[in-house]
Amino acid sequence: MTQGDHWRVAIVTGGTSGIGFACAQKLLESGHRVAIFSQSREKVCHAGSALAQDFGRHRVHAATVDIRDPDALRLFFAKVTSLWEEPQVLVCNAGWSPKPNGRRTEFSRIALEEWNDTLRVNLTGAMVCCQLAAPAMSAAGFGRIVFIGSVAGRTLPRIAGTGYVVSKSALAGLSRSLVAEYGAAGITVNTVAPGRILTEMTGPADSPENCAARTRIPSGRLGRPEEVAAVVDFLASDAASFINGAVIDVNGGEFVPV
């Protein structure tokens, strides 16, 4: 962090496990105060306690929030502001990839409820968070918004269902729209698109899906959450001020745009 002695406030949605938790850790290491939330009370308690123990309770706020609930999001943002100040870093990580019985639903069988819920978590929730954060960022003349997309939104999906693919693809479009409106106000909006990262969501390292993934990834392994977090931390920094509207692939070479 290069803002002198003054810390910044960061919010990480879905910040209680996996990539989100790694992002929260990295941002705390960089000197920020970090607020996280997820829908699981158990995960919130565990993650909040772990981060507070490592970085100090005064620098961590954790709450149980359903990202599909705009009113709950407003209350969370207001609480963060009352604790510290308006957030200047927003990492939209909360995501859901429904796989009934461990497999993606065939397109012709996707229930409207599953479709709507996936978009509400992965896309609409991010949009509402941006609506809550962007005005204050604009007024301050500084803001960093980072979306966590997916390789599934960049190329032919192998495992993810249609709703997940569509919602993750749409984040790049949301990024471009926000850049057009807020770029001149000192706000950058970028998307990080991880490949197969070893997290709770992707399952055991020796699962058939993960073993198959290793064979098609040139690096010969799955990624680690902290590798994604390092990119997010850089995009949240002053040094990344001229990177705007970009999609950064973190996938071990599985997908290389040409």
Backbone as a ProteinNet text record, in pm:
[ID]
protein_1_A
[PRIMARY]
MTQGDHWRVAIVTGGTSGIGFACAQKLLESGHRVAIFSQSREKVCHAGSALAQDFGRHRVHAATVDIRDPDALRLFFAKVTSLWEEPQVLVCNAGWSPKPNGRRTEFSRIALEEWNDTLRVNLTGAMVCCQLAAPAMSAAGFGRIVFIGSVAGRTLPRIAGTGYVVSKSALAGLSRSLVAEYGAAGITVNTVAPGRILTEMTGPADSPENCAARTRIPSGRLGRPEEVAAVVDFLASDAASFINGAVIDVNGGEFVPV
[TERTIARY]
85.2	0	88.6	61.3	147.9	72	-19	-98.2	-47.8	82.8	139.9	106.1	70.9	38.5	-109.6	-187.6	-331.4	-372.5	-442.9	-490.7	-614.1	-641.1	-764.2	-855.6	-981.6	-1081.8	-1113.7	-1107.7	-1138.4	-1252.7	-1341.2	-1448.2	-1424.3	-1432.7	-1419.8	-1547.5	-1625.5	-1747	-1709.8	-1783.1	-1745.5	-1605.5	-1568.3	-1429.4	-1395.6	-1479	-1456.4	-1386	-1363.7	-1296.1	-1235.5	-1148.2	-1094.4	-1024.6	-1053.4	-990	-1023.8	-1147.1	-1187.2	-1109.9	-1093.1	-1017.5	-871.6	-815.3	-676.6	-662.1	-762.1	-759.6	-764	-849.5	-857.8	-723.6	-661.6	-530.1	-427.4	-422.9	-322	-344.2	-468.5	-498	-463.3	-485.5	-445.9	-294.3	-224.3	-77.7	-27.8	-104.7	-65.2	-103.9	-166.8	-194.5	-337.5	-424.3	-563.7	-640.1	-754.1	-854.5	-956.6	-996.9	-1072.2	-1201.2	-1309.4	-1439.8	-1479.1	-1521.9	-1560.9	-1702.3	-1766.6	-1895.1	-1920	-2007.5	-2062.2	-2194	-2259	-2390.9	-2382.8	-2266.5	-2250	-2200.4	-2283.8	-2244.4	-2120.5	-2114.3	-1999.8	-1870.4	-1874.2	-1754.5	-1716	-1815.1	-1787.8	-1715.5	-1764.6	-1701.8	-1558.9	-1540.2	-1406.9	-1308.7	-1349.7	-1259.7	-1232.3	-1336.3	-1318.8	-1223.6	-1237.7	-1149.4	-1005.4	-987.5	-852.2	-782.6	-854.4	-794.9	-767.4	-860.1	-841.3	-721.4	-702.3	-588.6	-456.6	-454.7	-330.4	-301.7	-408.1	-388	-447.7	-516.5	-574.3	-723.1	-798.6	-944.2	-987.2	-908.8	-945.4	-934.4	-871.6	-853.6	-943.4	-1028.3	-1110.1	-1255.6	-1343.7	-1487.1	-1545.5	-1619.2	-1679.6	-1826.7	-1910.8	-2055	-2121.4	-2236.3	-2317.3	-2414.2	-2396.7	-2478.7	-2510	-2633.5	-2674	-2658.7	-2568.2	-2540.4	-2660.4	-2758.4	-2879.6	-2976.1	-2945.8	-3034.9	-2978.2	-3031.5	-2977.4	-2984.5	-3090.6	-3102.4	-2993.3	-2964.1	-2856.9	-2721.9	-2702.2	-2577.4	-2565.2	-2673.1	-2669.3	-2632.9	-2691.7	-2661.3	-2515.1	-2462.7	-2322.6	-2229.5	-2253.6	-2168.8	-2176.9	-2296.8	-2312.8	-2236.1	-2238.7	-2166.3	-2016.1	-1965.9	-1822.8	-1782.4	-1864.5	-1835.7	-1836.3	-1930.6	-1937.7	-1819.2	-1768.1	-1651.9	-1524.2	-1506.6	-1382	-1409.4	-1432.2	-1467.6	-1521.2	-1554.8	-1607.6	-1503.7	-1546.7	-1451.1	-1396.6	-1268.1	-1203.3	-1152.7	-1163.7	-1128.4	-1244.7	-1289.6	-1399.2	-1358.1	-1357.6	-1327.8	-1455.6	-1512.2	-1637.3	-1603.7	-1600.3	-1557.1	-1670.3	-1777.8	-1885.6	-1933.3	-1942.6	-1983.4	-2049.3	-2128.5	-2199.4	-2200.8	-2164.5	-2164	-2246.7	-2377.5	-2465.4	-2434.9	-2421.5	-2399.9	-2478.8	-2608.2	-2687.8	-2628.5	-2614.6	-2557.4	-2414.1	-2346.6	-2206.8	-2180	-2283.5	-2265.7	-2346.6	-2297.6	-2371.8	-2503.5	-2603.3	-2734.3	-2731	-2785.4	-2795.3	-2877.2	-2837.8	-2901.9	-3053.6	-3102.3	-3247	-3321.4	-3248	-3310.5	-3288.5	-3225.7	-3200.3	-3331.8	-3358.3	-3477.4	-3454.6	-3560.8	-3548.5	-3498	-3534.7	-3488.1	-3336.1	-3280.9	-3135	-3066.7	-3120.4	-3064.8	-3064.9	-3180.2	-3192.2	-3102	-3095.7	-3011.9	-2863.9	-2821.9	-2681.7	-2645.9	-2731.8	-2704.7	-2714.1	-2804.8	-2817.2	-2691.4	-2632.6	-2510.5	-2389	-2371.6	-2247	-2241.4	-2356.7	-2357.8	-2433.5	-2559.8	-2640.5	-2584.5	-2538.3	-2478.1	-2357.4	-2275.7	-2159.6	-2203.6	-2308.4	-2358.6	-2407.3	-2483	-2533.7	-2417.9	-2318.3	-2201.9	-2131.3	-2121.3	-2058.6	-2141.5	-2273.6	-2359.7	-2339	-2315.4	-2296.3	-2158.1	-2058.8	-1920.8	-1877.6	-1922.8	-1867.9	-1888.4	-2005.1	-2021.6	-1919.1	-1893.1	-1795	-1653.9	-1624.5	-1494.3	-1475.1	-1578.4	-1571.9	-1548.2	-1617.8	-1601.6	-1461	-1402	-1266.7	-1159.1	-1197	-1099.2	-1010.4	-1053	-975.5	-1068.2	-1050.2	-1125.5	-1065.3	-1074.4	-1027.8	-1138.3	-1189	-1289	-1230.5	-1235.1	-1183	-1290.9	-1326.9	-1420	-1341.3	-1388.5	-1330.5	-1416.4	-1362.8	-1433.3	-1394.7	-1374.3	-1338	-1292.9	-1204.9	-1167.8	-1290.5	-1391	-1514.4	-1588.5	-1563.4	-1623.7	-1538.1	-1425	-1330.7	-1320.4	-1352.1	-1333.2	-1437.7	-1428.2	-1526.1	-1529.2	-1643.2	-1648.8	-1645.7	-1573.4	-1561.6	-1642.5	-1656.2	-1719.9	-1837.5	-1823.5	-1922.7	-2053	-2162.5	-2293	-2315.3	-2424.4	-2450.5	-2466.4	-2541.1	-2561.6	-2431.8	-2343.5	-2213.5	-2131.3	-2128.6	-2050.9	-2100.4	-2231.6	-2289.6	-2261.2	-2280	-2261.1	-2115.6	-2022.9	-1881.6	-1836.7	-1891.2	-1860.5	-1908.8	-2024.8	-2086.4	-2008.2	-1928.2	-1851.2	-1755.4	-1698.9	-1608.7	-1684.6	-1808.3	-1890.5	-1927.8	-1959.2	-1987.8	-1865.4	-1749	-1624.4	-1607.7	-1626.4	-1609.4	-1708.4	-1830.8	-1932.1	-1894.7	-1844.5	-1804.3	-1681.9	-1589.6	-1472.4	-1515.7	-1611.4	-1658.7	-1719	-1784.7	-1852.1	-1762.8	-1673.6	-1598.5	-1447.5	-1398.5	-1254.1	-1189.4	-1256.8	-1201	-1201.1	-1271.5	-1280.1	-1175.5	-1080.4	-974.9	-1010.2	-1116.1	-1158.3	-1113.8	-1050	-1018	-1107.2	-1146.5	-1233.9	-1178	-1130.9	-1068.8	-1125.2	-1104.2	-1151.5	-1033.4	-1026.4	-927.8	-1000.5	-950.5	-1016.8	-931.8	-955.9	-877.2	-914.6	-816.7	-843.5	-881.4	-836.2	-868.6	-781.7	-844.3	-774.8	-818.3	-724.5	-755.7	-821.2	-952.7	-1030.3	-1138.2	-1213.2	-1326.1	-1425.2	-1444.3	-1540.8	-1497	-1366.2	-1318.6	-1298	-1306.3	-1301.3	-1160.7	-1150.1	-1019.9	-922.6	-795.1	-692.5	-691.1	-730.2	-724.7	-858.8	-953	-1081.5	-1060.5	-1148.2	-1133	-1125.5	-1207.2	-1207.2	-1073.2	-1017.9	-890.4	-773.3	-778.6	-673.3	-676	-796.5	-809	-760.3	-788.3	-745.7	-593.8	-525.5	-379	-317.6	-381.6	-325.4	-337.4	-432.7	-450.6	-391.7	-341.3	-280.1	-130.1	-74.7	68.6	158.1	116.3	197.1	197.2	104.5	102	48.4	-22.4	-77.1	-197.4	-268.8	-375.8	-318.1	-389.1	-344.2	-374	-312.3	-333.9	-407.3	-495.8	-570.3	-480.9	-366.6	-278.7	-218.6	-212.4	-162.4	-262.9	-389.4	-493.7	-494.9	-481.1	-483.5	-371.1	-255.8	-143.3	-176.6	-247.9	-288.8	-392.4	-487.2	-589.9	-526.5	-432.3	-365.4	-294.1	-228.9	-162.6	-264.5	-373.2	-475	-538.7	-534	-589.2	-491.7	-370.9	-266.1	-259.3	-184.7	-159.9	-84.2	2.2	86.7	6.9	-118.2	-201	-296.9	-265	-359.4	-387.2	-299.7	-320.4	-371.5	-407.7	-471.1	-620	-698.5	-841.2	-920.9	-1021.5	-1104.9	-1042	-935.6	-861.8	-919.2	-893.2	-918.6	-783	-747.7	-618.6	-640.6	-581.4	-596.1	-492.4	-538.8	-450.2	-485	-430.4	-477.8	-368.7	-242.5	-134.8	-115.5	-174.2	-161.3	-272.7	-374.8	-485.9	-558.8	-573.6	-633.9	-542.1	-502.4	-415.3	-482.2	-533.8	-600.3	-500.4	-545.7	-458.5	-524
-118.7	0	123.4	218.9	335.7	465	461.8	579.6	645.4	647	705.1	620	687.1	616	582.8	615	596.9	467.2	382.3	256.4	279.8	182.9	183.5	71.9	85.6	-14	-99.6	-229.9	-324	-415.1	-442.6	-540	-656.3	-777	-898.2	-979.2	-990.4	-1071	-1218.5	-1302.2	-1443.2	-1463.2	-1384.3	-1381.3	-1477.4	-1579.2	-1667.9	-1797.9	-1823.5	-1947.5	-1932.1	-2026.1	-2032.6	-1906.2	-1866.2	-1748.6	-1622.9	-1609.7	-1491.3	-1475.3	-1584.3	-1578.8	-1544.1	-1602	-1570	-1422.8	-1367.1	-1223.9	-1138.9	-1177.3	-1102.8	-1105.5	-1221.6	-1233	-1142.2	-1146.5	-1069.4	-919.7	-876.2	-733.8	-687.8	-772.9	-739.9	-731	-822.2	-816.4	-686.1	-631.5	-506.7	-382.8	-401.8	-289.2	-241.6	-301.6	-258.2	-307.5	-246.2	-302.2	-372.5	-490.2	-575.7	-624.8	-610.9	-662.3	-775.3	-886.2	-1001.5	-1044.7	-1113.6	-1173.7	-1296	-1381.3	-1491.3	-1531.5	-1629.2	-1669.8	-1768.6	-1830.8	-1933.5	-1873.4	-1880.4	-1825.8	-1897.1	-2028.9	-2105.4	-2060.1	-2041.6	-1997.4	-1855.7	-1770.4	-1632.5	-1630.9	-1709.5	-1713.8	-1766.5	-1872.8	-1933.8	-1840.1	-1785.5	-1698.1	-1568.6	-1509.3	-1384.7	-1400.4	-1510.8	-1535.9	-1557.1	-1632.7	-1660.3	-1532.5	-1448.8	-1324.1	-1227.4	-1219.1	-1129.5	-1171.9	-1302.3	-1351.6	-1316.7	-1323.9	-1299.2	-1151.1	-1070	-930.8	-827.7	-871.6	-778.2	-758.9	-766.3	-755.5	-618.9	-514.9	-380.7	-363.4	-460	-449	-543.6	-618	-720.4	-706.3	-715.4	-722.5	-836	-924.7	-1039.1	-1047.1	-1072.4	-1075.4	-1179.5	-1226.5	-1319.5	-1239.4	-1246.5	-1169.3	-1256.4	-1250.5	-1317.5	-1218.3	-1244.9	-1149.5	-1130.5	-1216.9	-1201.9	-1100.7	-1049.8	-958.5	-816.2	-729.4	-592.6	-514.1	-532.9	-460	-502.4	-632.1	-680.6	-625.9	-614.2	-556.7	-410.1	-335.4	-193.4	-179.7	-263.1	-257.8	-293.4	-390	-429.5	-315.6	-253.7	-142.2	-26.5	-0.3	107	74.9	-51	-92	-74.4	-114.8	-100.2	46.8	132.1	275.5	332.7	287.8	338.4	290.6	171.9	120.2	193.9	217.4	274.5	396.7	372.5	477	409.3	487.6	430.1	336.8	220.9	129.7	187	170.7	214	96.6	-22.9	-145.3	-242.8	-295.9	-392.4	-513	-629.2	-754	-837.2	-851.4	-925.9	-1070.8	-1151.5	-1290.5	-1390.7	-1351.6	-1446.2	-1514.7	-1645.8	-1719.6	-1851.1	-1900.3	-2026.8	-2101.8	-2228.1	-2312.6	-2437	-2430.2	-2542.3	-2668.3	-2777.9	-2908.1	-3013.8	-3022.8	-3127.1	-3264.9	-3344.3	-3478.9	-3476	-3362.7	-3353.3	-3326.8	-3303.2	-3278.1	-3155.4	-3082.5	-2967.4	-3013.3	-2926.3	-2955.4	-2934.7	-3030.1	-3011.9	-2886.7	-2814.9	-2687.3	-2700.3	-2802.5	-2817.2	-2848.4	-2882.6	-2918.7	-2814.3	-2703.7	-2601.5	-2538.5	-2546.8	-2483.2	-2333	-2256.7	-2111.4	-2066.3	-2137.5	-2102.2	-2114.1	-2222.2	-2239.4	-2129.7	-2101.2	-1996.4	-1861.7	-1823.6	-1692.7	-1682.2	-1788.3	-1784.8	-1771.3	-1841.2	-1833.1	-1691.8	-1629.1	-1491.8	-1393.2	-1417.6	-1327.2	-1329.2	-1446.2	-1457	-1405	-1452.9	-1428.2	-1293.4	-1238.9	-1116.5	-1002.3	-1025.5	-917.1	-870.8	-964.1	-925.6	-836.2	-867.6	-783.2	-645.1	-640	-511.2	-424.3	-484.4	-408.1	-357.8	-441.2	-398	-280.8	-284.7	-173.7	-46.5	-60.4	56.5	119.4	36.1	86.3	147.8	98.9	144	256.7	255.1	345.4	494.2	538.3	682.5	741	671.4	721.3	714.7	609.6	601.3	718.8	749.4	861	992.9	1012.4	1135.7	1147.4	1032.9	1032.9	1042.6	1018	1021.3	899.3	792.4	667.9	550.7	444.2	322.1	206.1	89.8	-32.4	-137.6	-181.7	-287.9	-404.7	-522.1	-642.2	-749.7	-798.9	-910.4	-1040.5	-1143.3	-1276.2	-1350.7	-1362.1	-1432.2	-1578.7	-1634.5	-1775.3	-1806.5	-1904.8	-1952.5	-2006	-2050.7	-2100	-1990.3	-1866.4	-1753.8	-1700.6	-1767.4	-1720.9	-1814.4	-1942	-2040.4	-2149.7	-2254.4	-2362.4	-2427.7	-2422.1	-2478.3	-2630.6	-2687.4	-2832.6	-2889.9	-2813.4	-2863.6	-2776.1	-2645.1	-2551.1	-2556.1	-2526.2	-2519.5	-2387.5	-2381	-2264.6	-2136.1	-2140.9	-2020	-1963.2	-2050.7	-2007.3	-1944.9	-2010.4	-1960	-1822.5	-1808.5	-1681.1	-1570.7	-1599.9	-1496.7	-1454	-1548	-1512.2	-1436.7	-1473.1	-1398.1	-1254.4	-1236.7	-1104.1	-1007.5	-1058.2	-968.8	-881.2	-935.3	-854.7	-741.1	-766.6	-661	-555.7	-599	-504.3	-418.4	-480.1	-406.1	-296	-330.2	-230.3	-115.4	-147.3	-43.4	51.8	-3.8	80.2	164.3	107.5	184.6	305.7	286.3	396.4	508.1	471.4	572	631.5	550.6	595.1	603.9	568.1	568.7	703.5	809.8	943.8	987.8	913.8	948.8	876.6	811.1	743.6	603.3	547.4	412.2	315.2	207.2	100.5	-19.4	-87.4	-204.4	-314.4	-419.8	-528.4	-663.5	-762.1	-897.5	-993.5	-1072.9	-1180.4	-1310.9	-1385.9	-1509	-1630.4	-1690.2	-1807	-1930.4	-2018.3	-2149.9	-2243.7	-2366.3	-2464.9	-2439.2	-2389.2	-2355.4	-2453.7	-2504	-2604	-2536.8	-2546.6	-2489.2	-2588.6	-2550.6	-2632.4	-2654.2	-2551.7	-2561.5	-2663.1	-2672.5	-2763.6	-2906	-2927.2	-3062.3	-3114.3	-3243.4	-3302.8	-3298.2	-3288.7	-3279	-3401.1	-3517.1	-3640.1	-3678.3	-3584.2	-3613.8	-3633.4	-3707.7	-3727.8	-3597.1	-3498.4	-3370	-3298.5	-3301.7	-3233.2	-3307.2	-3438.5	-3515.5	-3487.8	-3480.1	-3449.3	-3308.3	-3215.5	-3076.8	-3066.2	-3139.8	-3132.8	-3175.6	-3268.6	-3317.1	-3214.9	-3123.3	-3025	-2887.9	-2870.9	-2744.3	-2752.9	-2667.2	-2674.2	-2671.6	-2601.2	-2597.5	-2731.4	-2820.6	-2954.2	-2962.8	-2861.1	-2861.2	-2769.2	-2777.6	-2683.5	-2558.9	-2449.1	-2325.6	-2321.5	-2226.5	-2206.2	-2074.2	-2067.7	-1944.3	-1822.2	-1840.4	-1726.2	-1670.8	-1751.9	-1702.4	-1606.9	-1636	-1544	-1418.4	-1436.8	-1323.6	-1225	-1274.2	-1184.9	-1091.6	-1142.3	-1058.4	-956.3	-1000.4	-909.6	-797.8	-833.2	-733.8	-629.4	-672.9	-577	-485.8	-541.8	-459.8	-359.8	-389.9	-298.4	-188.3	-194.2	-101.4	23.3	122	243	211	110.3	77.1	29.2	-11.8	-64.3	40.5	166.7	273	283.9	228.5	238.6	107.2	14.1	-110.6	-97.1	-91.2	-65.4	-138.2	-212.2	-286.3	-414.3	-458.3	-576.3	-705	-813.9	-948.1	-1016.4	-1050.8	-1112.6	-1262	-1343.8	-1488.8	-1546	-1628.7	-1696.8	-1844.8	-1912.7	-2048.3	-2148	-2113.1	-2206.3	-2235.4	-2151.1	-2170.2	-2251.3	-2287.2	-2366.5	-2292.2	-2161.6	-2077.9	-1960.3	-1943.2	-1832.5	-1758.7	-1637.9	-1563.9	-1523.5	-1522	-1482.2	-1369.1
0	0	0	-88.2	-101.7	-77.1	20.6	51.7	180	195.6	316.1	436.7	546	668.5	678.9	577.9	586.6	518.9	592.9	537.2	449.9	366.9	288.2	336.1	304	341	219.5	237.7	130.1	172.1	78.3	97.9	3.3	57	-24.2	-7.9	-113.8	-106.2	-116.9	-44	-42.1	10.3	110.7	156.7	268.5	289	403.1	367.6	239.9	201	62.2	27.1	-108.2	-153.4	-275.8	-334.7	-255.4	-211.1	-136.4	-7.2	66.9	191.9	165.1	58.8	22.7	-13.9	-81.6	-115.2	10.6	105.4	230.9	303.6	309.8	374.1	307.1	175.4	102.3	118.5	114.6	131.9	273.1	370.9	507.6	518.6	454	452.8	391.5	297.4	230.6	310.4	425.7	513.5	517.6	439.2	436.3	558.5	582.1	671.4	582.5	621.8	530.6	595.2	520.5	561.5	467.4	524.3	444.7	482.7	391.4	425.7	339.5	390.1	311.5	376	317.4	364.7	480.2	498.5	600.3	731.4	834.2	964.1	1018.4	998.3	1047.5	980.7	849.5	777.5	817	838.4	879.9	1014.4	1108.7	1241.3	1233.1	1156.7	1146.4	1077.1	961.5	885.2	959.5	1017.3	1090.3	1207.3	1281.2	1395.3	1350.5	1241.7	1192.6	1146.9	1073.4	1024.3	1138.8	1233.9	1347.6	1431.5	1446.3	1523.3	1455.5	1322.9	1249.5	1227.6	1214.1	1172.5	1268.3	1372.2	1467.7	1445	1552.8	1540.9	1489	1515.1	1471.5	1320.2	1251.6	1106.6	1028.2	1098.3	1032.4	1074.6	976.3	1004.9	922.1	987	918	954.6	855.7	879	790	836.6	758.5	672.9	542.4	448.7	327.4	282.5	158.8	44.6	-46.8	-154.4	-246.2	-237.1	-317.7	-258.1	-139.1	-66.8	-71	-158.5	-170	-39.5	38.3	164.8	262.8	266.5	353.8	309.7	180.1	129.1	169.2	159.3	199.2	346.6	430.2	572.8	598.6	525.4	542.3	503.8	389.3	346.2	446	497.5	596.2	724.4	765.1	885.2	866.6	751	722.8	727	667.5	666.2	807.3	890.4	1027.5	1111	1080.9	1153.5	1115.7	985.9	934.8	847.7	720.7	625.2	499.7	399.2	275.4	212.1	165.1	100.7	-29.3	-48.7	-172.9	-255.7	-199.5	-271.8	-258.3	-371.1	-371.6	-455.3	-392.9	-463.7	-467.2	-585.5	-602.4	-634.2	-529.4	-542	-524.2	-456.9	-427.3	-554.6	-548.9	-667.6	-633	-727.2	-708.1	-839.4	-833.7	-953.3	-924.2	-949.4	-912.1	-992.2	-919.4	-983.4	-906.9	-933.4	-867.8	-895.9	-790.9	-804.2	-857.2	-836.7	-874.4	-1021.1	-1098.9	-1241.8	-1282.3	-1383.9	-1432.3	-1494.2	-1482.4	-1539.7	-1690.5	-1764.2	-1908.7	-1938.3	-2043.7	-2074.5	-2083.3	-2149.2	-2169.4	-2040.4	-1934.8	-1807.6	-1697.9	-1730.8	-1628.5	-1583.4	-1454.1	-1398.3	-1388.6	-1408.6	-1402.5	-1265.7	-1161	-1026.7	-1017.2	-1072.7	-1071.3	-1152.1	-1269.5	-1356.1	-1284.8	-1229.9	-1164.9	-1042.9	-962.8	-843.5	-879.5	-984.3	-1025.3	-1068.2	-1146.3	-1190.5	-1075	-981.9	-866.8	-780.7	-763.6	-683.1	-759.6	-881.9	-955.3	-1025.1	-1062.4	-1143	-1076.9	-1042.8	-985.9	-852.3	-770.2	-642.8	-662.1	-762.1	-792.5	-838	-919.6	-968	-852.6	-759.5	-645.1	-559.1	-536.4	-458.2	-525.3	-657.2	-730	-717.5	-723.2	-704.9	-567.7	-467.4	-331.9	-312.1	-385.8	-364.8	-457	-581.5	-683.2	-654.8	-607	-584.6	-487.3	-377.3	-280.1	-337	-411.7	-478	-572.7	-647.8	-742.9	-670.8	-560	-483.2	-425.7	-389.7	-333.4	-440.6	-565.7	-674	-680.1	-612.9	-613.1	-587.3	-663.6	-638.9	-714.9	-655.1	-720	-707.3	-820.6	-823.8	-901.9	-841.6	-907.5	-904.6	-1022.1	-1033	-1044.2	-976.1	-993.5	-1095.2	-1216.8	-1322.8	-1323.4	-1442.3	-1452.9	-1594.4	-1605.8	-1738.5	-1812	-1735.8	-1797.6	-1871.9	-1833.5	-1903.3	-2016.2	-2042.8	-2144	-2263.8	-2242	-2348.5	-2334.1	-2414.6	-2412	-2274.1	-2204	-2068.7	-2070.8	-1975.1	-1966.2	-1850.9	-1745.1	-1623.5	-1581.9	-1594.6	-1542.9	-1621.4	-1552.2	-1615	-1686.5	-1762.3	-1846.9	-1766.7	-1658	-1578.5	-1524.7	-1479.9	-1429.2	-1541.1	-1656	-1769.6	-1812.5	-1826.1	-1870.2	-1769.1	-1641.4	-1538.9	-1527.7	-1537.8	-1530.3	-1655.6	-1770.7	-1893.2	-1882.2	-1821.4	-1813.9	-1726.1	-1634	-1547.3	-1626.8	-1733.9	-1817.1	-1884	-1924.6	-1982.7	-1880.6	-1759.2	-1651.6	-1623.4	-1625.5	-1604.8	-1708.8	-1835.3	-1941.4	-1926.2	-1889.1	-1871.2	-1758.2	-1648.5	-1535.9	-1569.5	-1646.3	-1689.1	-1770.4	-1860.6	-1944.1	-1860.8	-1750.8	-1668.8	-1560.9	-1503.9	-1386.2	-1406.8	-1524	-1544.8	-1520	-1558.9	-1540.9	-1395.2	-1309.8	-1168.3	-1084.2	-1149.2	-1074.8	-1029.9	-1088	-1052.5	-1161.3	-1121.6	-1216.2	-1186.8	-1293.5	-1280.6	-1370.1	-1309.4	-1384.7	-1342.6	-1427.3	-1400.7	-1397.7	-1294.1	-1285.8	-1315.8	-1413.2	-1456.9	-1420	-1303.1	-1263.6	-1345.5	-1360.6	-1414.7	-1301.7	-1309.7	-1206.7	-1084.4	-977.9	-854.2	-746.5	-670.2	-568.5	-447.8	-440.1	-330.9	-289.2	-188.6	-145.2	-259.3	-343.5	-452.7	-558.3	-583.8	-688.3	-638.1	-507.1	-454.2	-430.2	-394.2	-361	-478	-446.4	-551	-641.5	-587.2	-665.6	-727.5	-732.4	-796.6	-946.7	-1013.3	-1158.4	-1236	-1195.6	-1266	-1251	-1129.8	-1107.2	-1171.5	-1171.8	-1240.5	-1390.2	-1446.7	-1589.3	-1618.6	-1526.4	-1546.6	-1552.3	-1466.2	-1464.4	-1597.7	-1664.9	-1791.5	-1903.3	-1894.1	-2001.4	-1967.8	-1846.7	-1806.5	-1832.3	-1916.5	-1947	-1823.4	-1719.4	-1596.8	-1524.1	-1559.5	-1501.9	-1361.1	-1316.8	-1180.8	-1172.7	-1061.7	-1034.5	-967.8	-980.1	-918.2	-769.5	-701.9	-559.1	-536.7	-438.1	-413.2	-396	-331	-306.2	-435.2	-540.7	-668.8	-732.4	-716	-763.4	-676.9	-546.1	-453.6	-481.2	-523	-552.9	-668.5	-768.1	-881.1	-836	-755.7	-704.3	-622.5	-536.9	-453	-537.9	-645.1	-733.3	-800.9	-850.3	-916.7	-820.2	-691.4	-591.2	-551.6	-601.9	-559.2	-646.1	-598.3	-676.7	-804.9	-800	-914.7	-1035.1	-1012.4	-1121.7	-1177.4	-1160	-1196.2	-1345.4	-1430.4	-1575.4	-1634.8	-1549.4	-1594.1	-1567.7	-1672.8	-1655.6	-1763.3	-1719.6	-1813.3	-1863	-1798.9	-1845.7	-1787.2	-1856.9	-1804.7	-1790.1	-1667.9	-1638.7	-1616.2	-1701.5	-1690.7	-1595.3	-1502.1	-1406.9	-1415.4	-1516	-1543	-1581.1	-1559.9	-1588.9	-1736	-1821.8	-1965.6	-2028.2	-1948.5	-2002.5	-2114	-2096.1	-2200.1	-2225.6	-2350.9	-2389.5	-2504.7	-2479.8	-2587.9	-2695.7	-2819.7	-2930.6	-3008.8
[MASK]
++++++++++++++++++++++++++++++++++++++++++++++++++++++++++++++++++++++++++++++++++++++++++++++++++++++++++++++++++++++++++++++++++++++++++++++++++++++++++++++++++++++++++++++++++++++++++++++++++++++++++++++++++++++++++++++++++++++++++++++++++++++++++++++++++

